[in-house]
Amino acid sequence: MSTAVVAAVTLPLLMSPVVSAAGREDDDESSRATRLYVPPPDRESYRQVARLAWRGDFRDSAGLLAMVRTPQAIWYGDETPEQVERLVRRTTLSAAWQGKLPVLTLYNVPGRDCGSYSSGGANGIAAYEAWIDAVADGIGDRQALIVLEPDSLALLPSDCAAAADPDPAGQTDQTDQTGQTDPAAQTDQNDQADQNDQADQNDQTGQADQTGQAAADEPPAAGEQPAELPPLPDAHASTAPPAGSAAPGTAQEAAQPANPQPTGPQPTDPPSTGPQAPGQQSTSPQTPAPDPSASQSPAPEPSAAQPSTLPELPPLPKPDPVTPDPDGATGTSDPTDVTDTPEVEDPETAARYSEINYAVDVLTALGHTAVYLDAGHAGWHSVSSIVPRLIKAGIDRATGFALNVSHYQTDQDSAWYGRLISSCLAYADEGGDPEDCADQRWSKRHARRWLRAHVPGDSSRMKHFVTDTSRNGRGPWIPRLGAHVDAEPWCNPPERGLGRRPTTHTGDPLLDAALWVKTPGESDGRCLRGTDGPLDPERGTVNPEAGEWFPEQALELVRYAEPAVGVIRRTTGPRH
């Protein structure tokens, strides 16, 4: 279909009240939030919008159009230094002109994804450093929020051997969770836990509001989204990641042992020069380990001094995952879902830390960038496993860390996991041993006791984080038991939906932004699930290569979105 035909069919939709309402959906909290940049959509997405409209399927067409017009991250990887500098400059200049904050996902670390669906990366340290220098030159003195190298820390080179084992115990999806409990049951459980914990949360609120004030500030208001159809991106100048590059599956794909999990990237929305950028912290997805689903918990109550009635807490044993804690909430759906891969220091792993540290130093030196490091997701590493990796990678100099990139963990699980990581980092900064930190596998009651005893009195000293909500509306996918040799639950799982719309007004003092880091609608890869292919045995089709547009999945994300994609303007007034 020609560009002229696509424009002719799509333009009336863009100008209609139905799609106008859908297009503004991401601005429902804009009065107090940083406005995020909307990159030019994939050419194939507009063609799908046009095809749907042509055959009279206006609801799906409008929903899909609303999805691609929602702020989301732009992925960079595999370009030459000259190319990436030009593309990044173009993006940041466009965002600055609109008064919006661009979210950039950098995905070019050597040996990424353990050679799986999204394999690739720079050819050695020197090449990677030159590439990072080019990205920095492209950003210049403009604002940007950077999700740095999804899976780079959660899936170290030393983890790749375990990833090659098709039957390792407990790898979680990167966007998807293998060990997730039933969504309906989990919702009730979370609601009960939230009520039980409300008192703790209220006590924390006062201090939390001061810490998270940055996320509430709003940059200069930008004009409404243009009613005209934006020019389709040039096929040779697209900022979208090349097939098999960054958009779909990130490193965790390859590292997935017995219960493979998804990886992948997409959105966020913090820092700015005018309004203060969100708390500044880190990134993304893919590796081995099922994902436990912990109920959301309110912000911990920091306490400078341990209550005299509370004896010093020895490391608590992992609670029985089947026994609910007295507060009515369990730690995670199954502690065995969290995999702690022993870290073996080898030349490749040492080089990985050197590469990430270099990127942190170069990018944070720009002055108007927020840099978030990879911390996997709640169903992957334990807190005591990921925290030492973040420390070695330079988290002390970064804004924070990023969670759930290209994965499917629920917002509640990600928020709780993020709080535990942030608390453990603060504890370690004061000389504590990360091995003693509260873990997502603990019961909420025990974890909150630890937090009250060890969380810093000044929450501003704690690292912030961002989460990827692009595809977690229905939580992780639970494959049928024994249905596949290697379920790869992180790889194009069926019937997933869009999650929370991108915003920097999160209501959580430690959560700088909920972002669409992974580009919704782009494939995670072929997803062979332990077979010789070429069909995906779960879908019965040949999936597109990683990073390519996947029409069937794009429609699923719209149809199963939670919250739903609103494409019909509601009117008020008496009925006639």
C-alpha positions in Angstrom: 0.0 0.0 0.0 1.4 3.4 -0.9 2.1 6.2 1.5 -0.5 8.3 -0.2 -3.2 5.6 0.3 -2.3 5.2 3.9 -2.5 8.9 4.5 -5.8 9.2 2.7 -7.4 6.5 4.8 -5.9 7.4 8.1 -6.2 11.2 8.1 -10.0 11.2 8.6 -9.5 9.0 11.7 -6.9 11.3 13.1 -9.3 14.2 12.8 -12.3 12.4 14.3 -13.6 13.0 17.8 -13.2 9.3 18.5 -9.5 9.1 17.9 -8.8 12.6 19.2 -10.1 11.4 22.6 -7.9 8.3 22.4 -4.9 10.3 21.4 -5.2 12.5 24.5 -5.5 9.5 26.8 -1.8 9.8 28.0 -2.4 13.4 29.0 -4.9 12.7 31.7 -2.4 13.6 34.5 -0.5 16.1 32.5 -1.3 19.0 34.8 1.3 17.8 37.2 3.5 15.5 35.1 6.4 15.9 32.7 5.2 15.6 29.2 6.7 12.7 27.3 7.8 12.6 23.7 5.9 10.6 21.1 8.3 9.2 18.4 7.2 8.7 14.8 5.4 5.4 14.6 6.5 2.4 12.7 5.4 2.6 9.1 3.8 -0.9 9.3 1.6 0.3 12.2 0.0 3.0 10.1 -0.5 0.5 7.3 -2.3 -1.8 9.7 -4.4 1.1 10.9 -5.4 1.9 7.3 -6.2 -1.7 6.5 -8.5 -2.0 9.5 -10.3 1.2 8.7 -10.7 0.2 5.1 -12.6 -2.9 6.0 -14.8 -1.0 8.4 -13.1 -2.2 11.7 -13.1 1.4 13.1 -12.9 0.4 16.8 -9.7 -1.6 16.4 -8.3 0.9 14.0 -8.8 3.8 16.4 -7.5 1.7 19.3 -4.3 0.8 17.4 -3.9 4.4 16.4 -4.2 5.6 20.0 -1.5 3.0 21.0 1.1 4.2 18.5 0.4 7.8 19.4 1.2 7.2 23.0 4.6 8.3 24.4 7.1 5.5 24.2 10.8 4.9 24.1 13.0 5.1 21.0 15.5 2.2 20.8 19.1 2.6 19.6 21.5 -0.3 18.9 23.5 -1.7 15.9 23.9 1.8 14.3 27.4 3.1 13.6 28.6 5.9 15.8 27.9 8.4 13.0 24.4 7.1 12.4 23.4 7.0 16.1 24.7 10.5 16.7 22.6 11.9 13.8 19.4 10.0 14.9 19.7 10.9 18.6 20.3 14.6 17.7 17.2 14.5 15.5 15.1 13.0 18.2 16.2 15.3 21.0 15.9 18.4 18.9 12.3 17.4 17.9 11.4 16.7 21.5 13.0 20.0 22.7 11.1 21.9 20.1 7.8 20.3 21.4 8.8 20.9 25.0 8.7 17.2 25.8 11.0 14.7 27.4 12.3 11.9 25.1 13.0 8.4 26.5 16.0 6.7 24.8 16.7 3.0 25.3 20.4 2.2 24.5 20.8 -1.5 23.5 24.3 -2.1 22.0 26.4 -3.6 24.8 28.8 -6.3 23.5 27.4 -9.9 23.8 23.8 -8.7 24.5 21.1 -11.3 24.9 23.5 -14.2 25.1 23.3 -14.7 21.4 19.5 -15.3 21.4 16.7 -13.6 19.4 18.0 -10.1 20.1 21.7 -10.9 19.8 24.2 -8.3 18.6 26.0 -5.4 20.1 29.2 -3.5 19.6 32.4 -5.4 18.7 34.3 -4.9 22.0 34.9 -2.3 24.6 36.5 0.3 22.4 33.7 0.1 19.8 31.1 0.4 22.6 32.8 3.4 24.2 32.9 5.2 20.8 29.2 4.5 20.3 28.3 5.9 23.7 30.4 9.0 23.0 28.4 9.4 19.8 25.1 9.1 21.7 26.3 11.8 24.1 27.3 14.1 21.3 23.8 13.6 19.8 22.1 14.6 23.1 24.3 17.6 23.8 22.8 19.9 26.4 19.2 18.8 25.7 17.1 16.7 28.1 16.7 13.0 27.8 15.7 10.0 30.0 17.9 7.0 29.3 17.2 3.4 29.9 20.7 2.0 29.7 21.2 -1.5 28.3 18.3 -3.7 29.2 19.4 -7.1 30.5 23.0 -6.0 30.7 23.2 -6.6 34.5 20.4 -9.1 35.1 21.9 -11.2 32.3 25.7 -11.0 32.7 28.1 -12.9 30.4 28.7 -15.3 33.3 24.9 -16.1 33.3 24.9 -17.1 29.6 26.1 -20.6 30.2 23.1 -21.2 32.5 20.9 -19.6 29.9 22.0 -22.2 27.3 20.6 -24.9 29.5 17.0 -25.6 28.3 16.0 -26.9 31.7 17.3 -24.6 34.4 15.2 -24.0 37.4 13.3 -20.9 37.4 13.8 -18.3 34.8 11.2 -15.6 34.7 9.8 -13.8 31.8 11.1 -10.4 31.1 7.8 -9.0 30.5 6.0 -12.1 31.4 5.8 -14.1 34.6 5.8 -17.9 34.7 4.9 -18.3 38.3 2.2 -15.6 38.4 -0.9 -16.4 40.3 -4.4 -16.1 38.9 -5.0 -12.4 38.0 -8.4 -12.3 39.6 -7.2 -14.0 42.8 -4.1 -11.8 42.9 -6.2 -8.7 42.6 -8.3 -9.6 45.7 -5.1 -10.5 47.6 -3.5 -7.2 46.6 -6.6 -5.3 47.7 -6.5 -6.9 51.1 -2.8 -6.3 51.5 -3.2 -2.7 50.6 -5.8 -2.2 53.3 -3.7 -3.9 55.9 -0.7 -1.8 55.0 -2.5 1.5 54.8 -1.3 2.7 58.1 2.3 2.2 57.2 1.8 4.0 54.0 0.1 7.0 55.5 3.0 7.4 57.9 5.4 7.3 55.1 3.5 9.7 52.9 4.8 13.0 54.3 8.4 12.2 53.8 7.8 10.4 50.5 6.1 13.4 49.0 9.3 15.5 49.5 11.4 12.8 47.9 9.3 12.4 44.9 8.4 16.0 44.2 10.6 16.1 41.1 8.2 13.6 39.4 5.3 15.9 40.0 6.7 19.0 38.3 5.6 19.7 34.8 7.8 21.0 32.0 6.5 23.8 29.8 3.2 22.9 28.3 3.3 21.7 24.8 0.7 22.2 22.2 -1.9 19.6 21.5 -1.1 16.6 19.3 -1.3 17.7 15.7 -4.5 16.7 14.0 -2.7 16.0 10.8 -1.2 12.7 10.1 2.5 13.1 10.8 4.8 12.3 7.9 5.6 8.6 7.7 9.2 8.0 8.8 11.7 7.5 6.1 12.5 3.8 5.9 16.2 4.5 5.8 16.2 7.1 8.5 13.9 5.4 11.0 14.9 5.6 14.6 13.2 2.3 15.3 15.7 -0.5 16.1 16.5 -2.8 13.3 15.0 -6.3 13.2 16.7 -8.6 15.7 18.0 -5.5 17.5 16.5 -3.9 20.5 12.8 -3.4 20.4 11.4 -6.9 21.1 13.3 -9.3 23.2 16.2 -8.3 25.4 18.9 -10.4 26.9 16.8 -12.4 29.2 15.5 -14.4 26.3 18.8 -16.3 25.9 19.4 -16.6 29.5 16.2 -18.4 30.2 16.8 -21.7 32.0 14.0 -24.0 32.8 11.3 -21.4 32.9 12.3 -18.9 30.3 11.1 -15.4 30.6 10.7 -12.4 28.3 12.9 -9.5 27.8 12.4 -6.4 25.8 12.3 -2.7 26.0 10.1 0.4 25.8 8.9 3.8 27.5 9.5 6.3 30.4 9.3 9.9 31.3 11.4 11.9 33.8 14.1 14.6 33.8 13.9 18.1 32.4 15.7 21.3 32.5 12.7 23.5 33.2 10.6 21.3 35.6 12.8 19.2 37.6 13.4 15.7 36.1 12.1 12.7 38.0 14.3 11.4 40.8 16.8 10.1 38.2 17.2 6.3 38.2 17.4 3.1 35.9 16.4 0.1 33.5 15.3 -3.3 31.8 14.5 -7.0 30.9 15.3 -10.7 30.0 17.0 -13.6 31.7 16.3 -16.9 33.6 13.8 -17.4 36.3 10.1 -17.6 36.8 8.6 -14.6 38.2 6.9 -14.5 41.5 4.2 -12.1 41.9 4.3 -10.2 45.1 1.3 -8.1 46.1 1.8 -4.4 46.0 2.9 -3.0 49.3 2.8 0.6 50.5 5.9 2.6 51.0 7.9 1.4 53.9 8.0 3.4 57.1 11.5 4.7 57.4 12.7 5.0 60.9 16.0 6.4 62.0 16.2 4.3 65.1 15.2 0.7 65.6 12.3 0.4 68.1 13.7 -0.7 71.5 11.1 -3.5 71.6 12.3 -5.0 68.3 15.3 -7.2 68.7 18.0 -7.2 66.1 16.6 -9.2 63.2 18.7 -12.1 62.0 18.4 -13.0 58.3 14.9 -14.4 58.0 14.3 -17.8 56.3 12.4 -17.9 53.1 8.7 -18.2 54.1 6.6 -21.1 52.8 5.1 -19.8 49.5 1.9 -21.6 50.1 1.2 -20.1 53.5 -0.2 -16.6 53.4 1.3 -14.2 55.8 -0.9 -12.9 58.6 -1.5 -9.6 56.8 -3.3 -11.5 54.1 -0.6 -11.2 51.5 2.2 -13.4 50.4 5.6 -12.3 49.3 5.6 -13.8 45.8 3.6 -16.4 44.1 6.4 -18.9 44.4 9.9 -18.2 45.8 11.4 -20.9 43.6 10.4 -18.6 40.7 13.2 -16.2 41.5 16.6 -17.4 40.3 19.9 -16.3 41.8 22.6 -17.1 39.3 26.0 -17.4 41.1 28.1 -14.7 39.6 31.4 -15.9 38.2 34.0 -13.2 37.6 35.4 -13.8 34.1 36.9 -11.4 31.5 33.6 -10.9 29.7 31.8 -10.1 32.9 34.5 -7.7 34.0 34.3 -6.0 30.6 30.5 -5.7 31.0 30.9 -3.8 34.2 33.6 -1.6 32.7 31.3 -0.8 29.7 28.3 0.1 31.9 30.4 2.3 34.2 31.8 4.1 31.2 28.3 4.8 29.8 27.1 6.0 33.2 30.0 8.5 33.6 29.7 9.9 30.0 25.9 10.2 30.0 25.4 11.6 33.5 28.1 14.2 32.7 25.8 15.8 30.1 23.9 17.6 32.9 20.3 17.2 31.6 20.0 13.4 31.4 18.6 10.9 33.8 20.2 7.5 33.5 18.6 4.3 34.8 20.5 0.9 35.0 19.1 -2.5 34.3 17.7 -4.3 37.3 15.6 -7.1 35.6 12.2 -7.7 37.1 10.6 -9.0 40.3 10.4 -12.6 39.0 14.1 -12.8 38.1 16.8 -12.0 40.6 16.4 -11.7 44.4 17.2 -8.4 45.9 20.5 -9.7 47.4 21.5 -10.9 43.9 20.8 -7.8 41.8 22.0 -5.1 44.3 25.7 -6.1 44.2 25.5 -6.0 40.4 24.0 -2.5 40.5 26.7 -1.3 42.8 29.5 -2.7 40.6 27.9 -1.0 37.6 28.0 2.5 39.1 24.5 2.9 40.5 25.9 5.5 43.0 26.5 7.8 40.0 23.4 7.0 38.0 19.9 8.4 38.6 18.5 5.0 39.5 17.4 1.7 38.0 14.8 0.4 35.6 12.5 -2.6 36.1 10.3 -4.9 34.0 11.7 -3.7 30.6 10.0 -5.8 27.9 8.4 -7.9 30.6 4.9 -8.5 32.1 5.2 -8.2 35.9 2.4 -6.4 37.5 2.7 -2.8 38.7 2.3 -3.9 42.3 5.1 -6.5 42.1 7.4 -4.0 40.4 6.7 -1.3 42.9 7.4 -3.5 45.9 10.5 -5.0 44.3 11.8 -1.5 43.4 11.3 -0.3 47.0 13.2 -3.3 48.4 16.1 -2.7 46.0 16.2 1.0 46.8 16.2 0.2 50.5 18.9 -2.4 50.2 21.1 0.0 48.2 20.8 2.6 50.9 21.6 -0.1 53.5 24.6 -1.2 51.6 25.7 2.4 51.2 25.9 2.6 55.0 28.1 -0.4 55.2 25.4 -3.1 55.4 25.7 -6.5 53.6 23.2 -6.9 50.8 22.8 -10.6 51.8 21.0 -9.3 54.9 18.4 -7.2 53.0 14.7 -7.9 52.9 13.8 -9.9 49.8 10.7 -10.2 47.6 10.4 -13.8 48.7 9.9 -12.8 52.3 6.4 -12.3 53.7 5.3 -8.7 53.6 5.1 -8.6 57.4 8.7 -9.6 57.8 9.9 -7.4 55.0 8.2 -4.3 56.4 9.8 -5.0 59.8 13.2 -5.0 58.2 12.5 -1.8 56.3 11.4 0.0 59.5 14.6 -1.0 61.2 17.0 -0.3 58.3 15.5 2.2 55.8 17.2 5.6 56.0 15.4 8.4 57.9 15.9 10.6 54.8 14.3 9.0 51.8 16.0 11.5 49.5 19.1 9.4 49.9 17.4 6.4 48.3 17.7 5.6 44.6 14.6 6.0 42.4 13.4 3.7 39.6 11.2 3.6 36.5 9.1 0.7 35.3 8.0 -0.6 31.9 4.2 -0.8 31.7 3.9 -1.2 27.9 2.6 -4.8 28.0 1.8 -5.7 31.6 -1.9 -5.0 31.7 -2.9 -8.6 32.3 0.3 -9.6 34.1 2.5 -12.5 33.0 1.5 -15.4 30.9 1.2 -18.8 32.6 1.9 -21.5 30.0 0.1 -24.8 30.3 2.1 -27.3 32.3 4.2 -29.5 30.0 2.8 -27.8 26.9 6.3 -26.8 25.6 9.9 -28.1 26.0 10.9 -24.5 26.8 7.8 -22.2 27.2 9.7 -18.9 26.7 6.9 -17.0 28.5 8.6 -13.8 27.8 8.5 -14.3 24.1 5.4 -12.9 22.3 3.0 -14.5 24.9 -0.6 -14.7 23.8 -3.5 -12.4 25.0 -1.4 -9.8 26.8 -2.6 -6.2 27.0 -1.3 -2.7 27.3 -0.7 -1.5 30.8 -0.7 1.8 32.6 -0.3 4.8 30.3 3.1 6.5 30.5 3.4 9.2 33.2 5.8 10.8 35.6 3.0 11.5 38.1 3.1 8.1 39.7 2.0 8.8 43.3 5.1 6.8 44.6 8.0 8.9 45.8 10.5 6.3 44.6 8.9 5.6 41.2 10.0 8.4 38.9 7.9 7.2 35.9 5.8 4.5 34.5 7.0 4.2 30.9 6.4 2.3 27.7 9.9 1.2 27.2 9.2 -1.8 25.0 7.6 -0.7 21.8 4.1 -2.3 21.9 3.4 -4.2 18.7 7.0 -5.1 17.9 7.9 -8.8 18.0 10.2 -10.4 20.7 11.5 -12.9 18.1 10.6 -16.2 16.5 9.7 -17.9 19.8 10.5 -21.5 18.9 9.8 -22.7 22.5 12.3 -25.5 22.4 11.3 -26.8 18.9 13.2 -26.7 15.6 10.6 -24.2 14.2 9.9 -22.3 12.1 6.4 -22.1 13.7 5.8 -20.8 17.2 4.0 -23.8 18.6 1.9 -21.6 20.9 0.5 -19.4 18.1 0.9 -21.8 15.1 2.5 -19.1 13.0 6.0 -17.9 12.1 6.5 -14.9 14.3 8.4 -11.8 12.9 12.0 -11.3 13.8 12.8 -9.4 16.9 12.0 -5.7 16.5 9.7 -6.2 13.5 6.0 -5.2 13.6 3.7 -8.0 14.7 0.1 -7.1 13.6 -1.6 -10.0 15.5 0.1 -9.1 18.8 -0.5 -5.4 18.3 -4.2 -6.0 18.1 -4.1 -8.3 21.2 -2.4 -5.6 23.2 -5.2 -3.1 22.3 -8.1 -5.5 22.9 -6.8 -6.8 26.2 -5.5 -3.5 27.5 -5.8 -2.8 31.3 -6.9 -0.1 31.6 -8.9 -0.3 28.4 -8.0 1.9 25.5 -10.8 4.5 25.4 -11.7 5.3 21.9 -15.2 6.6 22.4 -15.8 10.1 23.8 -18.3 10.1 26.7 -20.7 12.9 26.7 -22.6 14.2 29.7 -26.1 15.6 30.0 -29.7 14.2 29.9 -30.6 11.3 27.8 -33.2 11.6 25.1 
